[in-house]
């Protein structure tokens, strides 16, 4: 007998960023359904693991991206790549990106963006669906993302060019799927969730880092040169 379908999580737990708080505390959290935590993600080698295992013992900022050919996601992840690992370690937080392509696309995407934190894929988009991530573009007045530098015309042309010239000609995921950002764990708890309404509706990175006690990152400057 088939298990009943689970309703997606549809409540935004919190969108406030005015004051930092400890996301591991009991306030402002809701449980993540066990059936969602058990859904698989794949790493760059194709190894499967339960989604919930990624944050069972730790706090995690989890960013779901639209697809790996999306120029706005590329530029957002380029900024995520600028977050020093030492900043995350000081706050005992991990950063995770989840895409919806085949796992074969993970390594090229990391090379393209310079991203060196954790990354996985949900090729069937089951976790996206269960968390209520949107499909389609919602017209809003959210304005320009501080992390997106390209205009829509040039960015779209660049995405199409990458699709045509790539070794595996596909769009590396559903092109109308939107992503989102969550703070999860320790344990199977959601402390914060933001669902993107369109390709420019990414949550500003520093506003999320503030919630987990990670120090401010200057995304406008070049990485410092460390002399040894």
Number of C-alpha atoms within 10 A of each C-alpha: 3 4 5 6 8 11 11 15 19 12 13 13 17 13 12 11 13 9 8 15 14 13 22 19 11 10 10 14 20 16 13 18 18 10 14 21 19 14 17 20 27 24 19 18 11 14 11 15 15 14 20 24 18 23 22 16 12 15 24 22 23 21 23 27 27 31 24 27 24 23 25 27 23 25 17 23 23 19 21 24 17 18 24 14 14 10 17 19 11 11 14 14 22 18 20 20 18 27 27 27 24 19 21 16 18 23 14 13 16 20 10 12 18 16 20 16 15 15 23 27 28 23 20 15 17 15 24 26 17 18 21 18 23 19 18 12 14 13 8 10 7 11 8 13 15 16 22 21 13 13 11 14 8 11 18 16 12 16 17 17 12 18 18 13 10 13 9 12 10 15 18 22 22 17 14 14 22 26 28 24 24 22 27 27 26 21 18 22 23 23 27 22 25 21 22 23 21 21 23 21 22 27 21 13 18 17 17 22 23 17 21 22 18 21 16 13 16 12 16 9 8 8 11 6 6 5 4 3
